[in-house]
């Protein structure tokens, strides 16, 4: 097991990429503390995981846009398991709004989750990781940080801020044995993505065929597992000397091409 007994906090754990990553982390022997806004979904997932991996899964409900929640999340992980080895900043908000129609409320909501939430979770994680001699922070990014379409402007620029945060943490906390790495994600299948495709008249098969045109290495939408394997590597001791990296799990996808 590549993550045996490592304690990992994962935000955005109840859906999409986060849900898939949580399952793989548990398989690799980690203790996983998932966070999300849906208490019902989170508690159901934690109960199912606990039945399979007794004592290794927990859920903390709340909004990472609230600094007090970020502090409580990290504190509960340490209170439960005694330490913190990893943080995966995965929570994200992805509205589709044209650039010239994006209002301040939408902008602030996107940045509260995608940038400020990751910043605050990292802040409290760093405090704890210093105490236990180091750790690994993984940021789930996006190709849209480098070239989003006009309808993804708030999301894309917020991911750009997250990319900057990843580099900042890597440069400033290596002496504390804290690593910080970013994963550029391409086009991943999620319930939300399939809902958007259905709105365009495409079923799951047609959606994957459409996406596959832009994902030459996969020929389909990527899966949460595609991302999870990268997360596992960056949390594991295999990447002990890796920091400030950009692990591009994109299947060759470039927005707008």
Backbone as CSV, one residue per row, in Angstrom:
resi,resn,N_x,N_y,N_z,CA_x,CA_y,CA_z,C_x,C_y,C_z
1,UNK,0.848,-1.202,0.000,0.000,0.000,0.000,0.883,1.251,0.000
2,UNK,0.640,2.126,-0.937,1.515,3.269,-1.138,1.267,4.416,-0.155
3,UNK,0.112,4.403,0.512,-0.218,5.473,1.458,-0.545,4.915,2.837
4,UNK,0.056,3.815,3.189,-0.281,3.145,4.449,-0.214,4.103,5.633
5,UNK,-1.353,4.259,6.312,-1.496,5.031,7.544,-1.227,6.527,7.401
6,UNK,-1.187,7.038,6.190,-1.072,8.486,6.026,-2.449,9.121,6.243
7,UNK,-2.471,10.253,6.902,-3.714,10.971,7.194,-3.877,12.084,6.164
8,UNK,-4.963,12.011,5.403,-5.165,12.930,4.285,-6.524,13.614,4.381
9,UNK,-6.523,14.925,4.246,-7.757,15.700,4.139,-8.023,15.962,2.662
10,UNK,-9.251,15.702,2.234,-9.649,15.868,0.842,-10.885,16.746,0.772
11,UNK,-10.777,17.905,0.143,-11.955,18.774,-0.006,-12.705,18.406,-1.295
12,UNK,-13.977,18.761,-1.326,-14.796,18.410,-2.481,-14.896,16.911,-2.660
13,UNK,-15.113,16.208,-1.541,-14.999,14.740,-1.542,-16.264,13.997,-1.919
14,UNK,-17.397,14.686,-2.031,-18.660,13.969,-2.180,-19.083,13.719,-3.620
15,UNK,-18.420,14.377,-4.566,-18.848,14.247,-5.960,-17.639,14.194,-6.887
16,UNK,-17.891,13.728,-8.102,-16.933,13.843,-9.182,-15.549,13.324,-8.875
17,UNK,-14.546,14.135,-9.185,-13.147,13.744,-8.979,-12.898,13.386,-7.525
18,UNK,-13.399,14.191,-6.607,-13.126,13.963,-5.188,-13.620,12.621,-4.697
19,UNK,-14.794,12.262,-5.129,-15.356,10.971,-4.712,-14.488,9.811,-5.198
20,UNK,-14.050,9.898,-6.443,-13.189,8.850,-6.985,-11.830,8.815,-6.314
21,UNK,-11.265,9.996,-6.039,-9.963,10.062,-5.370,-10.058,9.462,-3.973
22,UNK,-11.115,9.780,-3.240,-11.282,9.254,-1.889,-11.239,7.731,-1.878
23,UNK,-11.928,7.109,-2.828,-11.952,5.646,-2.888,-10.567,5.074,-3.104
24,UNK,-9.797,5.686,-3.985,-8.447,5.179,-4.275,-7.487,5.413,-3.106
25,UNK,-7.634,6.535,-2.413,-6.774,6.783,-1.257,-6.997,5.736,-0.177
26,UNK,-8.245,5.390,0.049,-8.563,4.367,1.035,-7.986,3.011,0.618
27,UNK,-8.076,2.680,-0.649,-7.511,1.422,-1.138,-6.008,1.349,-0.889
28,UNK,-5.362,2.512,-0.928,-3.913,2.550,-0.740,-3.511,2.686,0.721
29,UNK,-4.483,2.555,1.636,-4.161,2.491,3.054,-4.202,3.789,3.823
30,UNK,-4.701,4.865,3.211,-4.751,6.154,3.898,-5.952,6.250,4.830
31,UNK,-5.832,7.130,5.813,-6.980,7.610,6.573,-7.476,8.853,5.824
32,UNK,-8.753,8.907,5.485,-9.269,9.995,4.656,-10.349,10.768,5.402
33,UNK,-10.125,12.067,5.511,-11.126,12.959,6.078,-11.668,13.792,4.927
34,UNK,-12.871,13.487,4.474,-13.470,14.180,3.349,-14.276,15.381,3.806
35,UNK,-14.293,16.399,2.967,-15.073,17.597,3.262,-15.979,17.905,2.080
36,UNK,-17.148,18.471,2.387,-18.082,18.850,1.336,-19.256,19.583,1.937
37,UNK,-20.049,20.192,1.069,-21.185,20.979,1.555,-22.432,20.147,1.795
38,UNK,-22.533,18.981,1.169,-23.711,18.137,1.350,-23.479,17.145,2.481
39,UNK,-24.059,17.419,3.633,-23.891,16.530,4.778,-24.477,15.153,4.491
40,UNK,-25.617,15.126,3.809,-26.261,13.847,3.519,-25.368,12.973,2.635
41,UNK,-24.843,13.539,1.555,-23.977,12.768,0.663,-22.696,12.360,1.368
42,UNK,-22.120,13.297,2.111,-20.858,13.017,2.780,-20.968,11.948,3.839
43,UNK,-22.008,12.023,4.632,-22.174,11.026,5.692,-22.483,9.653,5.121
44,UNK,-23.224,9.609,4.012,-23.507,8.322,3.366,-22.231,7.704,2.808
45,UNK,-21.392,8.529,2.191,-20.132,8.026,1.650,-19.199,7.568,2.761
46,UNK,-19.152,8.338,3.845,-18.286,7.974,4.964,-18.732,6.667,5.597
47,UNK,-20.050,6.479,5.723,-20.567,5.243,6.305,-20.233,4.041,5.432
48,UNK,-20.375,4.207,4.121,-20.044,3.112,3.202,-18.560,2.800,3.248
49,UNK,-17.738,3.852,3.302,-16.289,3.642,3.367,-15.886,3.006,4.684
50,UNK,-16.542,3.423,5.768,-16.197,2.874,7.080,-16.547,1.392,7.174
51,UNK,-17.584,0.995,6.464,-17.964,-0.418,6.466,-16.897,-1.268,5.781
52,UNK,-16.255,-0.703,4.793,-15.221,-1.426,4.049,-13.840,-1.251,4.660
53,UNK,-13.597,-0.045,5.208,-12.294,0.272,5.810,-12.553,0.832,7.213
54,UNK,-12.854,-0.017,8.177,-13.263,0.444,9.508,-12.281,1.436,10.133
55,UNK,-12.841,2.557,10.576,-12.047,3.547,11.288,-11.161,4.411,10.422
56,UNK,-11.252,4.266,9.099,-10.321,4.977,8.212,-10.961,6.120,7.441
57,UNK,-12.245,6.321,7.578,-12.912,7.374,6.808,-13.798,8.214,7.712
58,UNK,-13.779,9.514,7.463,-14.630,10.445,8.207,-15.048,11.574,7.281
59,UNK,-16.123,12.247,7.653,-16.618,13.357,6.847,-16.865,14.559,7.744
60,UNK,-16.488,15.739,7.239,-16.748,16.994,7.934,-17.498,17.896,6.956
61,UNK,-18.713,18.264,7.297,-19.536,19.061,6.400,-19.328,20.551,6.580
62,UNK,-19.261,21.263,5.453,-19.110,22.707,5.514,-18.606,23.275,4.207
63,UNK,-18.362,24.575,4.216,-17.977,25.314,3.013,-16.551,25.820,3.172
64,UNK,-15.653,25.420,2.271,-14.258,25.865,2.376,-14.116,27.362,2.132
65,UNK,-15.170,27.999,1.626,-15.140,29.445,1.493,-15.180,30.166,2.829
66,UNK,-15.438,29.419,3.888,-15.498,29.952,5.253,-14.209,29.574,5.975
67,UNK,-13.405,30.550,6.337,-12.117,30.253,6.976,-12.285,29.442,8.250
68,UNK,-13.311,29.737,9.018,-13.527,29.006,10.268,-13.734,27.519,9.997
69,UNK,-14.398,27.203,8.891,-14.565,25.789,8.542,-13.235,25.154,8.178
70,UNK,-12.401,25.856,7.443,-11.090,25.311,7.072,-10.277,24.971,8.320
71,UNK,-10.315,25.851,9.284,-9.592,25.605,10.540,-10.172,24.390,11.255
72,UNK,-11.502,24.308,11.296,-12.151,23.181,11.972,-11.855,21.863,11.254
73,UNK,-11.840,21.886,9.941,-11.579,20.686,9.154,-10.206,20.100,9.480
74,UNK,-9.191,20.926,9.444,-7.842,20.441,9.741,-7.759,20.020,11.209
75,UNK,-8.395,20.791,12.079,-8.366,20.458,13.504,-9.031,19.130,13.801
76,UNK,-10.145,18.837,13.125,-10.831,17.569,13.368,-10.026,16.390,12.842
77,UNK,-9.317,16.586,11.746,-8.467,15.511,11.225,-7.386,15.155,12.233
78,UNK,-6.769,16.176,12.810,-5.701,15.946,13.782,-6.271,15.370,15.076
79,UNK,-7.417,15.874,15.502,-8.035,15.365,16.722,-8.385,13.886,16.592
80,UNK,-8.813,13.494,15.398,-9.236,12.120,15.181,-8.054,11.168,15.004
81,UNK,-7.052,11.604,14.237,-5.981,10.680,13.856,-4.585,11.069,14.355
82,UNK,-4.480,12.247,14.984,-3.229,12.591,15.648,-2.186,13.302,14.815
83,UNK,-2.422,13.447,13.518,-1.430,14.093,12.668,-2.083,14.454,11.328
84,UNK,-1.327,15.104,10.465,-1.797,15.388,9.108,-0.624,15.211,8.156
85,UNK,-0.787,14.298,7.213,0.269,14.033,6.238,-0.007,14.634,4.872
86,UNK,-1.275,14.783,4.529,-1.594,15.277,3.197,-2.861,16.094,3.150
87,UNK,-2.897,17.027,2.210,-4.083,17.825,1.920,-4.281,17.824,0.411
88,UNK,-5.488,17.533,-0.022,-5.822,17.619,-1.443,-6.867,18.718,-1.613
89,UNK,-6.449,19.822,-2.216,-7.355,20.938,-2.480,-8.098,20.662,-3.781
90,UNK,-9.252,20.027,-3.648,-10.017,19.604,-4.808,-11.339,20.366,-4.973
91,UNK,-11.866,20.952,-3.910,-13.154,21.630,-3.991,-13.128,22.694,-5.079
92,UNK,-14.196,22.740,-5.876,-14.228,23.722,-6.939,-15.645,24.115,-7.320
93,UNK,-15.777,25.343,-7.797,-17.057,25.861,-8.284,-16.850,26.304,-9.726
94,UNK,-17.726,25.838,-10.631,-17.476,25.930,-12.060,-18.699,26.467,-12.805
95,UNK,-19.036,27.748,-12.615,-20.179,28.293,-13.349,-19.804,28.594,-14.799
96,UNK,-20.763,28.475,-15.679,-20.545,28.804,-17.090,-21.240,30.125,-17.368
97,UNK,-20.452,31.201,-17.402,-20.985,32.550,-17.579,-20.053,33.321,-18.518
98,UNK,-20.565,33.923,-19.561,-19.699,34.715,-20.434,-18.934,35.777,-19.659
99,UNK,-17.727,36.065,-20.106,-16.868,37.020,-19.406,-17.571,38.348,-19.159
100,UNK,-18.212,38.897,-20.181,-18.810,40.224,-20.046,-20.174,40.211,-19.374
101,UNK,-20.563,39.031,-18.853,-21.788,38.930,-18.068,-21.512,38.436,-16.638
102,UNK,-20.254,38.271,-16.315,-19.892,37.794,-14.979,-19.995,38.930,-13.979
103,UNK,-20.888,38.776,-13.002,-21.049,39.846,-12.006,-20.145,39.590,-10.798
104,UNK,-20.095,40.568,-9.921,-19.203,40.488,-8.762,-19.586,39.335,-7.840
105,UNK,-20.883,39.058,-7.724,-21.317,37.970,-6.854,-20.821,36.628,-7.337
106,UNK,-20.939,36.369,-8.644,-20.445,35.114,-9.207,-18.932,35.023,-9.063
107,UNK,-18.243,36.112,-9.391,-16.787,36.154,-9.277,-16.345,35.830,-7.855
108,UNK,-16.958,36.490,-6.879,-16.569,36.288,-5.481,-16.849,34.861,-5.025
109,UNK,-17.952,34.281,-5.476,-18.285,32.913,-5.084,-17.274,31.927,-5.652
110,UNK,-16.879,32.123,-6.895,-15.883,31.242,-7.509,-14.555,31.337,-6.766
111,UNK,-14.109,32.537,-6.519,-12.820,32.718,-5.852,-12.859,32.272,-4.397
112,UNK,-14.008,32.412,-3.753,-14.124,31.976,-2.350,-13.826,30.491,-2.215
113,UNK,-14.310,29.695,-3.163,-14.103,28.253,-3.108,-12.755,27.866,-3.716
114,UNK,-12.515,28.293,-4.943,-11.384,27.789,-5.717,-10.038,28.349,-5.288
115,UNK,-10.022,29.571,-4.794,-8.756,30.201,-4.419,-8.636,30.413,-2.906
116,UNK,-9.590,31.177,-2.330,-9.486,31.466,-0.897,-9.617,30.198,-0.057
117,UNK,-10.526,29.307,-0.438,-10.691,28.070,0.323,-9.428,27.243,0.344
118,UNK,-8.787,27.106,-0.818,-7.534,26.354,-0.886,-6.441,27.044,-0.075
119,UNK,-6.408,28.374,-0.148,-5.423,29.136,0.616,-5.586,28.881,2.115
120,UNK,-6.810,28.973,2.600,-7.043,28.830,4.032,-6.842,27.386,4.509
121,UNK,-7.284,26.417,3.720,-7.022,25.025,4.103,-5.521,24.761,4.153
122,UNK,-4.791,25.324,3.188,-3.338,25.145,3.161,-2.682,25.830,4.357
123,UNK,-3.187,26.988,4.709,-2.651,27.724,5.858,-2.682,26.873,7.127
124,UNK,-3.831,26.281,7.403,-3.950,25.483,8.625,-3.238,24.134,8.480
125,UNK,-3.171,23.626,7.266,-2.433,22.374,7.044,-0.940,22.580,7.279
126,UNK,-0.406,23.681,6.780,1.022,23.963,6.962,1.359,24.055,8.441
127,UNK,0.515,24.702,9.206,0.772,24.803,10.653,0.921,23.424,11.279
128,UNK,0.043,22.513,10.891,0.096,21.166,11.465,1.244,20.358,10.892
129,UNK,1.485,20.452,9.597,2.557,19.677,8.975,3.921,20.057,9.533
130,UNK,4.092,21.306,9.879,5.338,21.721,10.520,5.554,20.951,11.825
131,UNK,4.479,20.724,12.551,4.579,20.036,13.840,4.960,18.575,13.669
132,UNK,4.471,17.931,12.579,4.773,16.507,12.437,5.867,16.223,11.401
133,UNK,6.668,17.263,11.093,7.875,17.031,10.305,7.706,17.025,8.807
134,UNK,6.593,17.558,8.301,6.434,17.657,6.861,5.107,17.115,6.376
135,UNK,4.926,17.164,5.054,3.692,16.677,4.466,3.622,17.046,2.996
136,UNK,2.502,16.724,2.380,2.311,16.968,0.952,0.959,17.620,0.706
137,UNK,0.973,18.699,-0.080,-0.253,19.381,-0.472,-0.395,19.243,-1.981
138,UNK,-1.552,18.758,-2.414,-1.820,18.553,-3.837,-3.004,19.431,-4.241
139,UNK,-2.827,20.181,-5.308,-3.860,21.094,-5.783,-4.415,20.566,-7.097
140,UNK,-5.725,20.377,-7.164,-6.357,19.910,-8.397,-6.649,21.124,-9.279
141,UNK,-5.875,21.231,-10.345,-5.978,22.376,-11.229,-6.759,22.062,-12.488
142,UNK,-6.503,22.836,-13.520,-7.263,22.699,-14.756,-6.502,23.312,-15.917
143,UNK,-6.723,22.756,-17.101,-6.180,23.378,-18.307,-6.725,24.785,-18.491
144,UNK,-7.890,25.054,-17.916,-8.502,26.372,-18.078,-7.715,27.474,-17.378
145,UNK,-6.773,27.116,-16.511,-5.912,28.118,-15.893,-5.000,28.771,-16.928
146,UNK,-4.797,28.082,-18.041,-3.838,28.551,-19.033,-4.486,28.977,-20.352
147,UNK,-5.790,28.757,-20.484,-6.431,29.128,-21.737,-7.903,28.789,-21.762
148,UNK,-8.668,29.404,-20.886,-10.092,29.095,-20.802,-10.875,29.794,-21.910
149,UNK,-12.036,29.242,-22.205,-12.945,29.921,-23.121,-13.568,31.104,-22.378
150,UNK,-14.159,32.069,-23.103,-14.743,33.244,-22.430,-15.797,32.906,-21.382
151,UNK,-16.484,31.779,-21.538,-17.534,31.421,-20.585,-16.988,30.829,-19.291
152,UNK,-15.688,30.554,-19.261,-15.072,29.977,-18.068,-14.064,30.942,-17.443
153,UNK,-14.249,32.221,-17.664,-13.225,33.191,-17.263,-13.002,33.251,-15.759
154,UNK,-14.068,33.288,-14.977,-13.899,33.354,-13.526,-13.253,32.069,-13.012
155,UNK,-13.738,30.935,-13.513,-13.158,29.649,-13.111,-11.689,29.569,-13.515
156,UNK,-11.385,29.894,-14.767,-10.022,29.775,-15.253,-9.050,30.654,-14.489
157,UNK,-9.431,31.900,-14.233,-8.521,32.790,-13.514,-8.381,32.388,-12.049
158,UNK,-9.438,31.814,-11.473,-9.325,31.328,-10.089,-8.355,30.164,-10.005
159,UNK,-8.349,29.316,-11.034,-7.390,28.214,-11.061,-5.969,28.733,-11.291
160,UNK,-5.857,29.852,-12.003,-4.559,30.487,-12.123,-4.029,30.937,-10.765
161,UNK,-4.921,31.445,-9.930,-4.525,31.827,-8.569,-4.084,30.612,-7.773
162,UNK,-4.783,29.493,-7.970,-4.413,28.260,-7.277,-3.041,27.775,-7.722
163,UNK,-2.751,27.902,-9.006,-1.436,27.525,-9.527,-0.341,28.350,-8.848
164,UNK,-0.593,29.643,-8.706,0.363,30.525,-8.033,0.549,30.118,-6.577
165,UNK,-0.549,29.767,-5.909,-0.465,29.311,-4.519,0.404,28.076,-4.403
166,UNK,0.242,27.138,-5.321,1.034,25.917,-5.277,2.516,26.227,-5.337
167,UNK,2.901,27.126,-6.229,4.312,27.501,-6.349,4.800,28.225,-5.101
168,UNK,3.980,29.119,-4.582,4.354,29.863,-3.375,4.644,28.917,-2.216
169,UNK,3.752,27.976,-1.997,3.936,27.030,-0.891,5.200,26.196,-1.086
170,UNK,5.428,25.746,-2.319,6.616,24.925,-2.588,7.890,25.698,-2.300
171,UNK,7.942,26.948,-2.715,9.157,27.749,-2.562,9.425,28.148,-1.113
172,UNK,8.381,28.279,-0.335,8.557,28.812,1.019,8.586,27.778,2.125
173,UNK,8.144,26.535,1.843,8.045,25.576,2.938,8.807,24.275,2.699
174,UNK,9.666,24.267,1.703,10.500,23.082,1.487,11.408,22.828,2.682
175,UNK,11.859,23.890,3.334,12.738,23.713,4.497,12.006,23.044,5.657
176,UNK,10.683,23.080,5.633,9.880,22.388,6.646,9.457,21.000,6.159
177,UNK,10.050,20.563,5.036,9.736,19.245,4.440,8.283,19.162,3.981
178,UNK,7.729,20.313,3.581,6.366,20.352,3.057,6.443,20.534,1.546
179,UNK,5.831,19.624,0.821,5.818,19.666,-0.642,4.482,20.214,-1.125
180,UNK,4.515,20.889,-2.258,3.290,21.427,-2.853,3.360,21.214,-4.355
181,UNK,2.347,20.520,-4.886,2.329,20.207,-6.305,0.929,20.393,-6.885
182,UNK,0.893,20.648,-8.166,-0.334,20.958,-8.892,-0.577,19.883,-9.943
183,UNK,-1.811,19.524,-10.155,-2.170,18.620,-11.245,-3.051,19.376,-12.233
184,UNK,-2.599,19.459,-13.478,-3.431,20.033,-14.537,-4.353,18.942,-15.058
185,UNK,-5.629,19.136,-14.867,-6.632,18.154,-15.275,-7.275,18.610,-16.586
186,UNK,-7.574,17.644,-17.440,-8.183,17.959,-18.721,-9.693,18.021,-18.654
187,UNK,-10.360,16.998,-19.177,-11.830,16.981,-19.271,-12.301,15.680,-18.633
188,UNK,-12.861,15.783,-17.434,-13.189,14.607,-16.627,-14.699,14.390,-16.559
189,UNK,-15.122,13.147,-16.682,-16.545,12.831,-16.574,-17.009,13.002,-15.137
190,UNK,-18.090,13.727,-14.966,-18.742,13.912,-13.669,-20.240,13.981,-13.926
191,UNK,-21.013,13.886,-12.870,-22.467,14.029,-13.023,-22.823,15.388,-13.608
192,UNK,-22.107,16.418,-13.170,-22.373,17.768,-13.672,-22.048,17.855,-15.156
193,UNK,-20.938,17.259,-15.550,-20.545,17.316,-16.961,-21.551,16.578,-17.838
194,UNK,-22.004,15.419,-17.370,-23.001,14.685,-18.148,-24.319,15.461,-18.234
195,UNK,-24.667,16.163,-17.168,-25.894,16.976,-17.194,-25.781,18.076,-18.241
196,UNK,-24.608,18.683,-18.341,-24.403,19.718,-19.351,-24.503,19.136,-20.754
197,UNK,-23.973,17.942,-20.921,-24.027,17.299,-22.229,-25.463,16.904,-22.594
198,UNK,-26.224,16.438,-21.606,-27.627,16.103,-21.872,-28.407,17.327,-22.307
199,UNK,-28.060,18.473,-21.733,-28.724,19.720,-22.120,-28.433,20.068,-23.577
200,UNK,-27.360,19.518,-24.106,-27.006,19.732,-25.515,-27.521,18.602,-26.395
201,UNK,-28.286,17.691,-25.787,-28.881,16.598,-26.545,-27.993,15.386,-26.717
202,UNK,-26.949,15.257,-25.876,-26.007,14.141,-25.991,-26.153,13.188,-24.818
203,UNK,-26.324,11.891,-25.094,-26.317,10.902,-24.020,-24.862,10.599,-23.648
204,UNK,-24.653,9.677,-22.689,-23.307,9.421,-22.187,-22.366,8.964,-23.294
205,UNK,-22.825,8.070,-24.145,-21.972,7.557,-25.223,-21.601,8.669,-26.200
206,UNK,-22.595,9.472,-26.564,-22.341,10.565,-27.497,-21.444,11.631,-26.862
207,UNK,-21.629,11.858,-25.570,-20.801,12.834,-24.870,-19.343,12.406,-24.875
208,UNK,-19.102,11.117,-24.622,-17.729,10.627,-24.626,-17.124,10.665,-26.023
209,UNK,-17.932,10.371,-27.023,-17.442,10.443,-28.400,-17.081,11.874,-28.777
210,UNK,-17.924,12.829,-28.345,-17.654,14.241,-28.614,-16.378,14.681,-27.911
211,UNK,-16.281,14.383,-26.607,-15.099,14.790,-25.845,-13.839,14.121,-26.369
212,UNK,-13.983,12.878,-26.811,-12.824,12.131,-27.290,-12.112,12.788,-28.444
213,UNK,-12.809,13.623,-29.209,-12.175,14.346,-30.309,-11.103,15.301,-29.804
214,UNK,-11.262,15.757,-28.555,-10.341,16.737,-27.981,-9.379,16.118,-26.971
215,UNK,-9.508,14.808,-26.757,-8.670,14.084,-25.794,-7.989,12.927,-26.530
216,UNK,-7.007,13.218,-27.355,-6.450,12.196,-28.253,-5.813,11.008,-27.554
217,UNK,-5.322,11.181,-26.345,-4.690,10.057,-25.649,-5.703,9.110,-25.022
218,UNK,-6.946,9.579,-24.876,-7.967,8.755,-24.238,-9.077,8.349,-25.199
219,UNK,-9.442,9.258,-26.104,-10.564,8.985,-26.998,-11.898,8.994,-26.281
220,UNK,-11.934,9.562,-25.077,-13.128,9.607,-24.229,-12.886,10.660,-23.168
221,UNK,-13.897,10.965,-22.392,-13.666,11.809,-21.233,-12.787,11.062,-20.231
222,UNK,-11.984,11.815,-19.518,-11.159,11.198,-18.480,-12.035,10.783,-17.299
223,UNK,-11.485,9.905,-16.476,-12.197,9.444,-15.287,-11.525,9.982,-14.027
224,UNK,-12.240,9.883,-12.919,-11.655,10.281,-11.641,-10.414,9.453,-11.330
225,UNK,-10.402,8.195,-11.752,-9.230,7.355,-11.521,-7.990,7.896,-12.220
226,UNK,-8.169,8.449,-13.416,-7.023,9.027,-14.118,-6.337,10.069,-13.250
227,UNK,-7.124,10.858,-12.552,-6.591,11.890,-11.670,-6.078,11.285,-10.366
228,UNK,-6.805,10.322,-9.839,-6.471,9.735,-8.535,-5.072,9.126,-8.521
229,UNK,-4.683,8.493,-9.614,-3.360,7.871,-9.635,-2.247,8.911,-9.499
230,UNK,-2.479,10.092,-10.070,-1.516,11.166,-9.897,-1.498,11.694,-8.477
231,UNK,-2.672,11.809,-7.876,-2.763,12.264,-6.482,-2.027,11.300,-5.566
232,UNK,-2.233,10.014,-5.773,-1.568,9.002,-4.940,-0.057,9.162,-5.014
233,UNK,0.463,9.323,-6.218,1.910,9.498,-6.382,2.405,10.718,-5.613
234,UNK,1.716,11.838,-5.732,2.186,13.070,-5.105,2.019,13.076,-3.592
235,UNK,1.127,12.240,-3.070,1.005,12.104,-1.612,1.970,11.078,-1.049
236,UNK,2.438,10.193,-1.878,3.252,9.062,-1.407,4.714,9.443,-1.213
237,UNK,5.448,8.552,-0.557,6.882,8.770,-0.350,7.664,8.647,-1.654
238,UNK,7.040,8.121,-2.686,7.701,8.023,-3.992,8.056,9.407,-4.537
239,UNK,7.295,10.413,-4.133,7.531,11.781,-4.611,8.175,12.644,-3.528
240,UNK,8.973,12.028,-2.672,9.546,12.729,-1.517,10.393,13.940,-1.905
241,UNK,10.972,13.956,-3.097,11.783,15.100,-3.513,11.125,15.908,-4.630
242,UNK,9.834,15.706,-4.813,9.101,16.409,-5.874,8.297,17.551,-5.270
243,UNK,8.542,18.761,-5.726,7.739,19.899,-5.289,7.711,20.949,-6.390
244,UNK,6.698,21.792,-6.375,6.467,22.835,-7.377,6.332,22.246,-8.787
245,UNK,5.814,21.048,-8.875,5.647,20.426,-10.184,4.251,20.688,-10.737
246,UNK,4.137,20.524,-12.051,2.850,20.557,-12.737,2.697,19.199,-13.406
247,UNK,1.913,18.319,-12.801,1.667,16.992,-13.362,0.468,17.103,-14.294
248,UNK,0.725,16.988,-15.579,-0.315,17.249,-16.577,-1.041,15.956,-16.947
249,UNK,-2.215,15.768,-16.338,-3.061,14.617,-16.629,-4.202,15.135,-17.508
250,UNK,-3.901,15.364,-18.766,-4.816,16.079,-19.651,-5.301,15.239,-20.827
251,UNK,-4.692,14.078,-21.072,-5.004,13.264,-22.258,-4.824,14.059,-23.553
252,UNK,-4.002,15.106,-23.482,-3.734,15.913,-24.667,-4.728,17.033,-24.912
253,UNK,-5.592,17.290,-23.923,-6.640,18.304,-24.091,-6.093,19.715,-23.949
254,UNK,-6.470,20.574,-24.876,-6.183,21.991,-24.784,-7.476,22.753,-25.043
255,UNK,-7.953,23.563,-24.095,-9.217,24.282,-24.282,-9.218,25.110,-25.553
256,UNK,-10.313,25.023,-26.283,-10.459,25.844,-27.476,-9.889,25.221,-28.731
257,UNK,-9.205,24.086,-28.584,-8.615,23.426,-29.773,-9.453,22.227,-30.175
